[in-house]
Amino acid sequence: MAQYGRIEIHLADLLEKSGLSKNKLCHRAEMQRTQINGYCNNTISRLDIDVLARLCYALNCEINDLLEYIPPDQKDAD
């Protein structure tokens, strides 16, 4: 999978900038804390578009604030 790059989730950074606690985000986005932790720690394996919409709504951000595509290292591709 690394040959295609990866998606990085910046939820922890957005939470810190917003000043919201994980508990408040759970309430606003109607999500479980374990799910929030998975997104904060980049440990999820599949993105859910409904969850992404909830996070963007709750944090008043754009999807490109939340997600970043990291291309593969050119040395790894050769």
Secondary structure, DSSP 8 states (H G I E B T S, - for coil): -GGG-EEEE-HHHHHHHHT--HHHHHHHHT--HHHHHHHHTT--SS--HHHHHHHHHHHT--HHHHEEEE---HHHH-
